Amino acid sequence: MLASALDDDDDVGKTLVLLRDGRKLMGTLRSFDQFANAVLEGACERVIVGEQYCDIPLGLYVIRGENVVLIGDLDTEREELPPHMIRVSETEIKRAQKVERELRGTMRKRMEFLDFD
Amino acid sequence: MLFFSYFKDLVGQEVTVELKNDLAIRGTLHSVDQYLNIKLENTRVVDQDKFPHMLSVRNCFIRGSVVRYVQLPPDGVDVDLLHDAARREARGA
């Protein structure tokens, strides 16, 4: 079923893979099977925090299918991201991720007194 | 096998697939397989602002195991036919 996706070298069309842990990997899809195991060449992780984003290079990746949510064709003729988003460095995005993680942590603590079952 | 056959009959229809991670994708059902993996064409995300990374994705493969719902047009399906098929399947099993 993904056979047409393997023909994507004509426009150097990249592929986006969404993982269950929320990570977004992008690269050239080289291989896959019926379990959605996949091989991504020249992969990078696109980290998005608010309006900021950063692409962290990863290299050659073999992804186990059970972690895969979605495999999508990135259309080369369209903008990959909304224009207002700002590209930042890896250090900067890691800092933003830390802040967001801590914020989510404190929000959860505030909600805990509500005793959701 | 029943739902596999059911989805095969729906190929070409416009559907919205809601995933377990709350992402909802609207598109044309291109194909389905025995695992109920879904391939959609001409996709657009329902809540684009929440999922900016999906902006340029037009065709995608969705792993069956991550689907929560498949929303269909109300007249897209003959419900009585489906009901009969389910009864037959239940009797057989």
Backbone of each chain as ProteinMPNN parsed JSONL, in Angstrom:
{"seq_chain_A": "MLASALDDDDDVGKTLVLLRDGRKLMGTLRSFDQFANAVLEGACERVIVGEQYCDIPLGLYVIRGENVVLIGDLDTEREELPPHMIRVSETEIKRAQKVERELRGTMRKRMEFLDFD", "coords_chain_A": {"N_chain_A": [[0.829, -1.21, 0.0], [2.011, 1.154, 0.595], [3.562, 1.464, -1.55], [3.536, 3.454, -3.534], [4.619, 5.529, -2.153], [7.298, 5.004, -2.098], [8.175, 5.884, -4.478], [9.072, 8.422, -4.306], [11.312, 9.883, -5.095], [11.435, 11.6, -7.207], [10.844, 14.364, -6.863], [12.534, 14.8, -4.871], [10.919, 14.343, -2.702], [10.104, 14.662, 0.652], [9.42, 12.711, 3.619], [7.135, 12.611, 6.311], [7.124, 11.327, 9.535], [5.032, 10.514, 12.126], [5.333, 9.848, 15.532], [4.251, 7.781, 18.302], [5.054, 8.9, 20.725], [4.883, 11.551, 20.25], [6.872, 12.659, 18.777], [8.255, 14.136, 15.789], [9.451, 12.983, 12.887], [11.462, 13.528, 10.007], [12.386, 12.733, 6.66], [13.924, 10.799, 3.993], [11.958, 8.264, 2.816], [12.932, 5.031, 2.769], [12.34, 2.368, 3.07], [9.791, 0.022, 4.107], [7.316, -2.004, 5.838], [4.571, -4.37, 6.299], [3.97, -3.918, 8.927], [4.385, -1.341, 9.344], [6.992, -0.799, 10.025], [9.858, 1.147, 9.357], [12.358, 2.649, 7.256], [14.215, 5.51, 7.436], [16.055, 7.779, 5.639], [18.635, 10.188, 6.096], [17.415, 11.431, 8.238], [15.674, 13.785, 10.342], [14.727, 15.343, 13.417], [11.919, 17.265, 13.918], [11.442, 19.683, 16.119], [8.912, 21.32, 17.793], [8.023, 24.124, 19.599], [5.625, 26.063, 20.738], [5.762, 28.951, 18.871], [8.228, 28.493, 17.897], [10.71, 26.542, 16.162], [12.911, 23.727, 15.456], [15.19, 21.839, 13.528], [16.634, 18.821, 14.174], [19.368, 16.986, 13.246], [19.514, 13.462, 12.515], [20.329, 11.251, 11.025], [20.591, 7.934, 9.671], [17.741, 6.062, 10.168], [16.044, 3.296, 11.663], [12.79, 2.528, 12.152], [10.618, 1.131, 14.494], [7.547, -0.348, 13.772], [5.395, -0.367, 15.665], [5.506, 1.994, 17.007], [4.691, 3.887, 15.282], [2.51, 6.45, 14.198], [1.607, 7.867, 11.97], [2.387, 8.158, 8.495], [3.395, 10.495, 6.314], [3.282, 12.184, 3.107], [5.32, 14.875, 2.33], [4.418, 17.655, 0.687], [6.239, 19.154, -1.776], [5.658, 21.529, -3.033], [4.285, 23.059, -1.277], [4.21, 25.141, 1.659], [5.961, 23.95, 4.431], [5.565, 24.645, 7.012], [3.559, 26.991, 8.947], [3.93, 30.459, 8.05], [4.555, 32.248, 10.142], [6.18, 31.018, 11.934], [9.21, 30.602, 13.794], [12.571, 29.794, 13.155], [14.89, 28.309, 15.306], [17.954, 27.756, 17.229], [19.408, 24.552, 18.229], [20.047, 24.49, 20.965], [18.489, 26.544, 21.927], [15.865, 25.584, 21.402], [15.813, 23.346, 22.988], [15.922, 24.487, 25.457], [13.47, 25.833, 25.485], [11.779, 23.626, 25.379], [12.249, 22.507, 27.879], [11.246, 24.483, 29.581], [8.542, 24.384, 28.85], [7.896, 21.787, 29.619], [8.217, 21.957, 32.372], [6.263, 23.828, 32.954], [3.971, 22.43, 32.233], [4.138, 20.504, 34.166], [3.735, 21.967, 36.571], [1.145, 22.871, 36.125], [-0.241, 20.494, 36.191], [0.106, 19.815, 38.846], [-1.387, 21.795, 40.037], [-3.896, 21.058, 39.218], [-4.332, 18.733, 40.536], [-5.608, 18.807, 43.034], [-8.218, 18.795, 42.377], [-9.097, 16.227, 42.215], [-9.661, 14.337, 40.021], [-11.064, 11.369, 38.825]], "CA_chain_A": [[0.0, 0.0, 0.0], [2.887, 2.32, 0.628], [4.454, 1.354, -2.709], [3.637, 4.746, -4.224], [5.457, 6.42, -1.342], [8.696, 4.717, -2.381], [8.538, 6.528, -5.733], [9.087, 9.854, -4.041], [12.597, 10.524, -5.349], [11.393, 12.498, -8.355], [10.945, 15.752, -6.427], [13.174, 14.679, -3.557], [9.853, 14.54, -1.737], [10.419, 14.105, 1.954], [8.328, 12.028, 4.291], [6.986, 12.939, 7.724], [6.644, 10.194, 10.326], [4.627, 10.904, 13.475], [5.472, 8.733, 16.461], [3.306, 7.78, 19.415], [5.505, 9.77, 21.819], [4.7, 12.942, 19.834], [7.998, 13.136, 17.964], [8.013, 14.281, 14.345], [10.68, 12.717, 12.148], [11.353, 13.798, 8.579], [13.514, 12.216, 5.904], [13.553, 10.082, 2.771], [11.474, 6.924, 3.153], [13.64, 4.058, 1.949], [11.783, 1.026, 3.185], [8.688, -0.145, 5.042], [6.675, -3.297, 5.682], [3.149, -4.382, 6.662], [3.811, -3.489, 10.316], [4.795, 0.067, 9.33], [8.415, -0.592, 10.296], [10.292, 2.015, 8.265], [13.737, 3.149, 7.231], [14.275, 6.91, 7.014], [17.428, 8.21, 5.374], [18.804, 11.627, 6.287], [16.303, 11.82, 9.1], [15.863, 14.799, 11.368], [13.546, 15.506, 14.253], [11.456, 18.655, 13.954], [10.901, 19.977, 17.448], [8.118, 22.554, 17.756], [7.549, 24.607, 20.9], [4.949, 27.345, 20.485], [6.003, 29.466, 17.523], [9.613, 28.205, 17.54], [10.989, 25.176, 15.746], [14.302, 23.417, 15.126], [15.389, 20.505, 12.943], [17.838, 18.203, 14.735], [19.722, 15.884, 12.349], [19.618, 12.17, 13.177], [21.021, 10.26, 10.188], [19.824, 6.809, 9.132], [16.926, 5.521, 11.242], [15.099, 2.195, 11.48], [11.717, 2.788, 13.114], [9.752, -0.027, 14.728], [6.183, 0.013, 13.387], [4.425, -0.18, 16.751], [5.608, 3.381, 17.469], [4.292, 4.806, 14.209], [1.126, 6.924, 14.131], [1.241, 8.296, 10.628], [3.48, 8.423, 7.556], [2.799, 11.43, 5.35], [4.082, 12.814, 2.044], [5.422, 16.325, 2.43], [4.287, 18.218, -0.648], [7.335, 20.123, -1.948], [5.17, 22.828, -3.524], [3.591, 23.802, -0.243], [4.987, 25.488, 2.835], [5.907, 22.886, 5.432], [5.11, 25.202, 8.289], [2.978, 28.332, 8.828], [5.009, 31.432, 7.863], [4.907, 33.03, 11.324], [7.032, 30.242, 12.838], [10.601, 31.067, 13.806], [13.568, 28.736, 13.308], [15.886, 28.644, 16.331], [19.035, 26.775, 17.353], [19.095, 23.365, 19.024], [20.134, 24.855, 22.386], [17.326, 27.387, 22.194], [14.63, 24.791, 21.412], [15.88, 22.444, 24.15], [15.581, 25.323, 26.601], [12.024, 26.058, 25.397], [11.122, 22.36, 25.734], [12.382, 22.348, 29.326], [10.3, 25.42, 30.175], [7.185, 23.877, 28.627], [7.735, 20.579, 30.448], [8.036, 22.39, 33.76], [4.962, 24.501, 33.027], [2.948, 21.376, 32.232], [4.272, 19.861, 35.468], [3.098, 22.783, 37.615], [-0.293, 22.893, 35.84], [-0.802, 19.226, 36.674], [0.071, 19.872, 40.313], [-2.506, 22.664, 40.423], [-5.148, 20.361, 38.92], [-4.459, 17.511, 41.335], [-6.547, 18.974, 44.151], [-9.575, 18.61, 41.858], [-9.466, 14.825, 42.4], [-10.257, 13.644, 38.874], [-10.904, 9.919, 39.01]], "C_chain_A": [[0.855, 1.249, 0.0], [3.794, 2.356, -0.598], [4.622, 2.689, -3.403], [4.528, 5.705, -3.45], [6.929, 6.195, -1.629], [9.139, 5.359, -3.685], [8.813, 7.997, -5.538], [10.412, 10.527, -4.353], [12.549, 11.546, -6.469], [11.514, 13.96, -7.955], [11.781, 15.848, -5.171], [12.118, 14.966, -2.502], [10.225, 13.892, -0.43], [9.17, 13.489, 2.55], [8.326, 12.429, 5.755], [6.482, 11.7, 8.438], [6.291, 10.722, 11.715], [4.715, 9.675, 14.369], [4.503, 8.883, 17.617], [3.739, 8.691, 20.551], [5.452, 11.245, 21.415], [5.832, 13.469, 18.982], [7.62, 13.195, 16.487], [9.343, 14.074, 13.639], [10.447, 12.99, 10.678], [12.574, 13.246, 7.883], [13.03, 11.559, 4.637], [13.176, 8.661, 3.151], [12.108, 5.897, 2.219], [13.028, 2.681, 1.97], [10.669, 1.003, 4.216], [8.182, -1.577, 4.904], [5.241, -3.224, 6.202], [2.928, -3.952, 8.103], [4.104, -1.995, 10.466], [6.176, 0.267, 9.942], [8.912, 0.233, 9.123], [11.761, 2.358, 8.392], [13.705, 4.553, 6.661], [15.729, 7.308, 6.844], [17.524, 9.723, 5.538], [17.722, 12.179, 7.191], [16.681, 12.98, 10.009], [14.58, 14.883, 12.178], [13.173, 16.969, 14.248], [10.789, 18.871, 15.3], [10.168, 21.31, 17.367], [7.67, 22.9, 19.166], [6.944, 25.979, 20.652], [5.173, 27.771, 19.059], [7.403, 29.148, 17.036], [9.758, 26.763, 17.086], [12.466, 24.996, 15.451], [14.361, 22.01, 14.557], [16.7, 19.945, 13.463], [18.193, 16.988, 13.89], [19.959, 14.575, 13.106], [20.351, 11.118, 12.349], [20.085, 9.169, 9.702], [19.068, 6.134, 10.272], [16.093, 4.322, 10.789], [14.05, 2.376, 12.569], [10.849, 1.548, 13.256], [8.296, 0.401, 14.553], [5.229, 0.291, 14.522], [4.436, 1.246, 17.285], [5.047, 4.392, 16.481], [2.817, 5.154, 14.311], [0.751, 7.142, 12.674], [2.496, 8.463, 9.795], [2.883, 9.286, 6.459], [3.785, 11.953, 4.329], [4.12, 14.295, 2.297], [5.435, 16.879, 1.018], [5.314, 19.332, -0.815], [6.838, 21.494, -2.389], [4.494, 23.657, -2.45], [4.534, 24.108, 0.905], [4.832, 24.392, 3.884], [5.333, 23.366, 6.748], [4.454, 26.547, 8.041], [4.092, 29.378, 8.84], [5.437, 32.174, 9.123], [5.879, 32.291, 12.239], [8.493, 30.621, 12.66], [11.537, 29.88, 14.014], [14.604, 29.182, 14.327], [16.932, 27.54, 16.396], [18.6, 25.624, 18.247], [19.089, 23.697, 20.515], [18.893, 25.611, 22.807], [16.061, 26.549, 22.324], [14.614, 23.852, 22.614], [15.498, 23.211, 25.405], [14.061, 25.536, 26.639], [11.246, 24.796, 25.785], [11.114, 22.167, 27.235], [11.355, 23.225, 30.025], [8.87, 24.885, 30.051], [6.894, 22.66, 29.479], [7.453, 20.963, 31.871], [6.681, 23.041, 33.954], [3.85, 23.477, 33.1], [2.949, 20.67, 33.574], [3.544, 20.643, 36.542], [1.596, 22.855, 37.402], [-0.938, 21.632, 36.389], [-0.921, 19.269, 38.183], [-1.126, 20.702, 40.767], [-3.836, 21.957, 40.236], [-5.381, 19.194, 39.88], [-5.462, 17.628, 42.457], [-7.983, 18.741, 43.696], [-10.033, 17.167, 41.928], [-10.207, 14.22, 41.234], [-10.035, 12.156, 39.074], [-10.633, 9.185, 37.707]], "O_chain_A": [[0.46, 2.283, -0.538], [4.698, 3.188, -0.676], [5.727, 3.033, -3.822], [5.129, 6.603, -4.039], [7.738, 7.101, -1.426], [10.333, 5.388, -3.985], [8.792, 8.758, -6.505], [10.628, 11.657, -3.913], [13.512, 12.286, -6.672], [12.206, 14.727, -8.625], [11.747, 16.863, -4.476], [12.35, 15.708, -1.548], [10.614, 12.725, -0.389], [8.05, 13.694, 2.084], [9.383, 12.57, 6.371], [5.512, 11.083, 7.997], [7.133, 11.303, 12.4], [4.235, 8.598, 14.015], [3.996, 9.973, 17.882], [2.891, 9.209, 21.276], [5.927, 12.102, 22.16], [5.773, 14.604, 18.508], [6.792, 12.424, 16.002], [10.257, 14.889, 13.773], [9.366, 12.721, 10.154], [13.675, 13.278, 8.432], [11.877, 11.726, 4.24], [13.978, 7.936, 3.739], [11.847, 5.899, 1.016], [13.168, 1.912, 1.019], [10.609, 1.863, 5.095], [8.563, -2.287, 3.974], [4.749, -2.14, 6.511], [1.795, -3.644, 8.475], [4.075, -1.455, 11.572], [6.511, 1.382, 10.341], [8.442, 0.047, 8.0], [12.33, 2.357, 9.484], [13.231, 4.771, 5.546], [16.533, 7.195, 7.769], [16.606, 10.454, 5.165], [17.179, 13.257, 6.946], [17.839, 13.141, 10.394], [13.498, 14.543, 11.701], [14.007, 17.827, 14.539], [9.724, 18.323, 15.585], [10.733, 22.31, 16.925], [7.029, 22.099, 19.846], [7.661, 26.944, 20.387], [4.821, 27.046, 18.128], [7.755, 29.48, 15.904], [9.041, 25.875, 17.546], [13.19, 25.965, 15.224], [13.677, 21.103, 15.032], [17.762, 20.521, 13.225], [17.405, 16.046, 13.815], [20.53, 14.574, 14.196], [20.935, 10.19, 12.909], [18.932, 9.433, 9.362], [19.682, 5.682, 11.239], [15.519, 4.317, 9.701], [14.371, 2.379, 13.757], [10.397, 0.979, 12.261], [7.867, 1.403, 15.126], [4.326, 1.113, 14.368], [3.486, 1.669, 17.943], [4.936, 5.581, 16.779], [1.973, 4.276, 14.487], [-0.283, 6.666, 12.205], [3.544, 8.858, 10.307], [1.969, 8.858, 5.754], [4.964, 12.146, 4.624], [3.074, 14.923, 2.464], [6.352, 16.607, 0.244], [5.278, 20.331, -0.098], [7.501, 22.504, -2.154], [4.165, 24.821, -2.674], [5.536, 23.42, 1.1], [3.72, 23.959, 4.188], [4.706, 22.613, 7.494], [4.748, 27.194, 7.036], [5.086, 29.217, 9.549], [6.556, 32.682, 9.184], [6.358, 32.865, 13.218], [8.956, 30.917, 11.558], [11.339, 29.066, 14.916], [15.138, 30.288, 14.237], [16.821, 26.521, 15.714], [17.577, 25.694, 18.928], [18.216, 23.232, 21.248], [18.319, 25.374, 23.87], [15.266, 26.763, 23.239], [13.561, 23.585, 23.192], [14.843, 22.679, 26.301], [13.442, 25.431, 27.698], [10.2, 24.872, 26.429], [10.119, 21.726, 27.811], [10.672, 22.779, 30.947], [8.093, 24.922, 31.005], [5.789, 22.505, 30.001], [6.575, 20.393, 32.519], [6.024, 22.843, 34.976], [2.915, 23.603, 33.891], [1.895, 20.277, 34.073], [2.813, 20.06, 37.343], [0.837, 22.896, 38.37], [-2.023, 21.671, 36.97], [-1.92, 18.82, 38.747], [-1.794, 20.369, 41.746], [-4.789, 22.2, 40.976], [-6.509, 18.721, 40.017], [-6.111, 16.641, 42.805], [-8.869, 18.515, 44.521], [-11.214, 16.884, 41.727], [-11.278, 13.643, 41.42], [-8.943, 11.731, 39.451], [-10.476, 7.964, 37.707]]}, "seq_chain_B": "MLFFSYFKDLVGQEVTVELKNDLAIRGTLHSVDQYLNIKLENTRVVDQDKFPHMLSVRNCFIRGSVVRYVQLPPDGVDVDLLHDAARREARGA", "coords_chain_B": {"N_chain_B": [[-12.721, -9.597, 9.112], [-14.953, -8.444, 8.141], [-15.072, -5.634, 8.577], [-12.91, -4.872, 7.056], [-13.844, -5.474, 4.463], [-15.99, -3.743, 4.473], [-14.736, -1.209, 4.615], [-13.379, -1.306, 2.201], [-15.438, -1.005, 0.405], [-15.946, 1.64, 0.862], [-13.999, 3.112, -0.335], [-12.854, 6.011, -1.96], [-14.638, 7.725, -0.886], [-15.222, 10.681, 1.117], [-13.732, 11.042, 4.197], [-13.333, 11.466, 7.797], [-10.674, 10.882, 9.824], [-10.17, 10.174, 13.133], [-7.585, 10.191, 15.395], [-5.942, 8.398, 18.095], [-4.281, 10.159, 19.361], [-5.669, 12.463, 19.346], [-5.509, 13.879, 16.994], [-7.211, 14.908, 14.102], [-7.977, 14.008, 10.848], [-9.018, 14.94, 7.672], [-9.981, 13.5, 4.596], [-9.757, 11.823, 1.364], [-10.679, 8.493, 1.125], [-8.301, 6.302, 0.171], [-7.168, 3.732, 0.228], [-7.275, 0.567, 2.009], [-6.138, -1.921, 4.35], [-5.697, -5.347, 5.539], [-5.083, -4.952, 8.203], [-6.544, -2.819, 8.771], [-5.138, -0.522, 8.341], [-4.978, 2.738, 7.019], [-5.052, 4.614, 4.038], [-4.987, 7.909, 3.103], [-5.975, 10.468, 0.787], [-5.408, 13.812, -0.452], [-5.385, 15.298, 1.947], [-6.387, 17.202, 4.828], [-5.799, 18.759, 7.922], [-8.002, 18.867, 10.706], [-7.846, 20.645, 12.963], [-5.843, 22.893, 12.298], [-4.117, 24.769, 13.488], [-3.251, 23.64, 15.827], [-1.682, 21.606, 15.007], [0.79, 22.311, 13.397], [2.858, 21.124, 11.93], [1.725, 19.483, 10.094], [1.005, 20.835, 7.883], [1.871, 20.759, 5.108], [1.293, 18.199, 4.367], [-0.211, 16.038, 2.136], [-0.948, 13.517, 1.354], [-1.384, 10.541, 3.181], [-0.383, 7.721, 5.199], [-2.006, 5.866, 7.584], [-1.537, 4.162, 10.545], [-3.39, 1.354, 11.457], [-3.737, 0.692, 14.158], [-3.719, 3.064, 15.594], [-6.02, 4.408, 15.224], [-8.91, 6.054, 16.397], [-11.575, 6.883, 15.729], [-13.522, 6.597, 12.67], [-14.996, 8.918, 10.813], [-17.919, 9.178, 8.916], [-19.819, 10.26, 5.997], [-23.345, 10.606, 6.491], [-25.02, 9.475, 4.563], [-23.306, 7.864, 3.288], [-23.176, 5.193, 3.561], [-24.855, 2.05, 3.334], [-26.754, 1.27, 5.823], [-28.439, -0.815, 6.531], [-27.623, -2.964, 4.961], [-25.117, -3.342, 6.043], [-25.819, -4.056, 8.622], [-27.107, -6.511, 8.129], [-24.917, -7.959, 7.136], [-23.331, -8.063, 9.412], [-24.93, -9.587, 11.086], [-24.911, -12.019, 9.737], [-22.197, -12.63, 9.874], [-21.865, -12.88, 12.624], [-23.465, -15.103, 13.125], [-22.115, -17.026, 11.71], [-19.627, -17.16, 13.051]], "CA_chain_B": [[-12.804, -9.419, 7.648], [-16.149, -7.675, 7.83], [-14.748, -4.206, 8.483], [-12.013, -4.732, 5.917], [-14.721, -5.417, 3.288], [-16.771, -2.52, 4.629], [-13.898, -0.066, 4.23], [-13.073, -1.411, 0.765], [-16.585, -0.406, -0.293], [-15.971, 3.08, 1.106], [-12.884, 3.765, -1.034], [-13.311, 7.099, -2.807], [-15.487, 8.638, -0.104], [-14.551, 11.647, 1.979], [-13.899, 10.635, 5.594], [-12.467, 12.122, 8.774], [-10.118, 9.875, 10.719], [-9.704, 10.752, 14.389], [-6.578, 9.312, 15.971], [-5.906, 8.33, 19.554], [-3.573, 11.329, 19.89], [-6.619, 13.561, 19.149], [-5.372, 14.479, 15.664], [-8.301, 14.522, 13.204], [-7.565, 14.275, 9.469], [-10.07, 14.766, 6.676], [-9.395, 13.191, 3.295], [-10.449, 10.831, 0.551], [-10.181, 7.159, 1.427], [-7.619, 5.771, -1.012], [-7.083, 2.28, 0.35], [-7.286, 0.0, 3.354], [-5.607, -3.279, 4.286], [-6.244, -6.294, 6.511], [-4.885, -4.433, 9.551], [-7.308, -1.576, 8.797], [-4.307, 0.641, 8.056], [-5.742, 3.58, 6.099], [-4.303, 5.593, 3.259], [-5.862, 9.014, 2.726], [-5.43, 11.43, -0.168], [-5.975, 15.153, -0.393], [-5.7, 15.454, 3.362], [-6.158, 18.432, 5.586], [-6.006, 18.522, 9.338], [-9.165, 19.609, 11.182], [-7.413, 21.778, 13.79], [-4.53, 23.161, 11.701], [-3.243, 25.557, 14.362], [-2.684, 22.801, 16.869], [-0.746, 20.666, 14.387], [1.395, 23.059, 12.28], [3.775, 20.294, 11.147], [0.965, 18.722, 9.098], [0.518, 21.785, 6.877], [2.101, 20.401, 3.702], [0.993, 16.782, 4.117], [-1.42, 15.909, 1.307], [-1.321, 12.096, 1.323], [-0.73, 9.896, 4.31], [-0.671, 6.371, 5.613], [-2.294, 5.878, 9.015], [-1.492, 2.816, 11.102], [-4.718, 1.003, 11.968], [-3.763, 0.595, 15.62], [-3.805, 4.369, 16.251], [-7.282, 5.055, 14.885], [-9.982, 6.021, 17.385], [-12.836, 6.882, 14.972], [-13.56, 6.993, 11.271], [-16.281, 9.597, 10.651], [-18.396, 9.036, 7.547], [-21.056, 10.977, 5.665], [-24.462, 9.751, 6.918], [-25.577, 8.707, 3.45], [-22.21, 7.181, 2.605], [-23.222, 3.769, 3.852], [-26.158, 1.41, 3.474], [-26.68, 0.71, 7.177], [-29.171, -2.093, 6.588], [-26.725, -3.968, 4.369], [-24.067, -3.566, 7.032], [-26.463, -4.772, 9.72], [-27.271, -7.889, 7.652], [-23.596, -8.582, 7.048], [-22.894, -8.302, 10.784], [-25.726, -10.712, 11.582], [-24.391, -13.214, 9.074], [-20.863, -12.885, 10.415], [-22.038, -13.332, 14.012], [-24.007, -16.455, 13.048], [-21.025, -17.89, 11.218], [-18.637, -17.302, 14.127]], "C_chain_B": [[-13.961, -8.508, 7.266], [-15.813, -6.204, 7.637], [-13.766, -3.924, 7.357], [-12.851, -4.604, 4.64], [-15.521, -4.122, 3.281], [-15.976, -1.298, 4.171], [-13.538, -0.11, 2.751], [-14.204, -0.797, -0.054], [-16.623, 1.103, -0.151], [-14.871, 3.837, 0.367], [-13.445, 4.816, -1.997], [-14.166, 8.095, -2.062], [-14.631, 9.561, 0.748], [-14.823, 11.231, 3.434], [-13.027, 11.493, 6.495], [-11.998, 11.042, 9.73], [-9.639, 10.576, 11.975], [-8.783, 9.739, 15.052], [-6.597, 9.363, 17.487], [-5.139, 9.493, 20.16], [-4.377, 12.608, 19.642], [-6.466, 14.288, 17.814], [-6.518, 13.979, 14.787], [-7.927, 14.949, 11.797], [-8.707, 13.977, 8.522], [-9.396, 14.451, 5.348], [-10.232, 12.163, 2.56], [-9.834, 9.477, 0.84], [-9.608, 6.546, 0.154], [-7.543, 4.253, -0.953], [-7.064, 1.862, 1.812], [-6.675, -1.396, 3.241], [-6.163, -4.114, 5.434], [-6.067, -5.826, 7.954], [-5.717, -3.175, 9.787], [-6.384, -0.357, 8.86], [-5.055, 1.402, 6.977], [-4.803, 4.488, 5.33], [-5.3, 6.645, 2.782], [-5.177, 9.898, 1.708], [-6.104, 12.77, 0.016], [-6.325, 15.54, 1.041], [-5.557, 16.884, 3.847], [-6.542, 18.145, 7.032], [-7.16, 19.401, 9.818], [-8.757, 20.833, 12.004], [-5.984, 22.141, 13.388], [-3.573, 23.876, 12.646], [-2.56, 24.707, 15.416], [-1.618, 21.859, 16.31], [-0.068, 21.296, 13.173], [2.285, 22.209, 11.385], [3.064, 19.542, 10.037], [0.558, 19.577, 7.904], [0.694, 21.306, 5.437], [1.826, 18.933, 3.399], [-0.298, 16.685, 3.329], [-1.885, 14.466, 1.196], [-0.655, 11.446, 2.511], [-1.222, 8.479, 4.521], [-0.88, 6.419, 7.117], [-2.327, 4.452, 9.516], [-2.832, 2.518, 11.769], [-4.818, 1.06, 13.473], [-3.91, 1.943, 16.316], [-5.11, 5.096, 15.958], [-8.265, 4.926, 16.037], [-11.322, 5.94, 16.649], [-12.571, 7.096, 13.492], [-14.947, 7.594, 11.063], [-16.667, 9.604, 9.186], [-19.586, 9.935, 7.276], [-22.246, 10.061, 5.955], [-25.075, 8.932, 5.793], [-24.497, 7.926, 2.71], [-22.311, 5.667, 2.675], [-24.652, 3.262, 3.862], [-26.151, 0.67, 4.811], [-27.364, -0.647, 7.281], [-28.33, -3.237, 6.051], [-25.654, -4.361, 5.368], [-24.593, -4.396, 8.196], [-26.641, -6.253, 9.366], [-25.946, -8.636, 7.639], [-23.092, -8.938, 8.441], [-23.62, -9.496, 11.374], [-25.202, -12.015, 11.012], [-23.042, -13.612, 9.672], [-20.961, -13.459, 11.834], [-22.526, -14.78, 14.039], [-22.924, -17.438, 12.657], [-19.996, -18.176, 12.299], [-19.3, -17.96, 15.311]], "O_chain_B": [[-13.952, -7.882, 6.206], [-16.222, -5.595, 6.648], [-13.793, -2.843, 6.767], [-12.596, -3.719, 3.823], [-15.708, -3.489, 2.242], [-16.486, -0.457, 3.431], [-13.406, 0.935, 2.114], [-13.966, -0.152, -1.074], [-17.262, 1.782, -0.954], [-14.813, 5.065, 0.432], [-14.384, 4.55, -2.748], [-14.398, 9.2, -2.551], [-13.477, 9.263, 1.056], [-15.973, 11.086, 3.849], [-12.104, 12.163, 6.033], [-12.806, 10.368, 10.369], [-8.798, 11.471, 11.905], [-9.15, 8.58, 15.247], [-7.193, 10.258, 18.085], [-5.313, 9.798, 21.34], [-3.832, 13.709, 19.718], [-7.22, 15.219, 17.533], [-6.777, 12.777, 14.727], [-7.596, 16.112, 11.566], [-9.294, 12.895, 8.561], [-8.375, 15.046, 5.003], [-11.26, 11.697, 3.05], [-8.613, 9.322, 0.806], [-10.329, 6.302, -0.813], [-7.812, 3.566, -1.939], [-6.867, 2.673, 2.717], [-6.688, -1.993, 2.165], [-6.998, -3.644, 6.206], [-6.812, -6.251, 8.837], [-5.626, -2.542, 10.839], [-6.771, 0.701, 9.358], [-5.693, 0.798, 6.115], [-3.873, 5.062, 5.897], [-6.31, 6.332, 2.152], [-3.959, 10.069, 1.74], [-7.205, 12.869, 0.556], [-7.415, 16.042, 1.315], [-4.736, 17.659, 3.357], [-7.476, 17.395, 7.316], [-7.286, 20.549, 9.39], [-9.261, 21.932, 11.772], [-5.028, 21.746, 14.056], [-2.367, 23.631, 12.618], [-1.445, 25.0, 15.847], [-0.759, 21.373, 17.046], [-0.312, 20.875, 12.043], [2.457, 22.525, 10.208], [3.712, 19.015, 9.132], [-0.149, 19.106, 7.014], [-0.225, 21.431, 4.628], [2.097, 18.47, 2.291], [-1.344, 17.168, 3.762], [-3.067, 14.206, 0.973], [0.496, 11.746, 2.828], [-2.309, 8.095, 4.089], [-0.041, 6.945, 7.848], [-3.058, 3.619, 8.98], [-3.344, 3.324, 12.545], [-5.858, 1.432, 14.016], [-4.199, 1.979, 17.512], [-5.304, 6.238, 16.373], [-8.444, 3.842, 16.593], [-12.117, 5.037, 16.909], [-11.562, 7.68, 13.096], [-15.953, 6.886, 11.125], [-15.876, 9.978, 8.32], [-20.29, 10.334, 8.204], [-22.171, 8.86, 5.693], [-25.587, 7.836, 6.02], [-24.743, 7.389, 1.63], [-21.625, 4.949, 1.947], [-25.558, 3.947, 4.337], [-25.605, -0.428, 4.915], [-26.922, -1.52, 8.028], [-28.321, -4.335, 6.608], [-25.323, -5.536, 5.525], [-23.926, -5.304, 8.69], [-26.367, -7.134, 10.181], [-25.858, -9.785, 8.07], [-22.492, -9.995, 8.633], [-23.024, -10.317, 12.07], [-25.068, -13.004, 11.732], [-22.789, -14.787, 9.939], [-20.243, -14.391, 12.195], [-22.074, -15.584, 14.854], [-22.831, -18.537, 13.203], [-19.543, -19.311, 12.445], [-18.655, -18.181, 16.335]]}, "name": "protein", "num_of_chains": 2, "seq": "MLASALDDDDDVGKTLVLLRDGRKLMGTLRSFDQFANAVLEGACERVIVGEQYCDIPLGLYVIRGENVVLIGDLDTEREELPPHMIRVSETEIKRAQKVERELRGTMRKRMEFLDFDMLFFSYFKDLVGQEVTVELKNDLAIRGTLHSVDQYLNIKLENTRVVDQDKFPHMLSVRNCFIRGSVVRYVQLPPDGVDVDLLHDAARREARGA"}
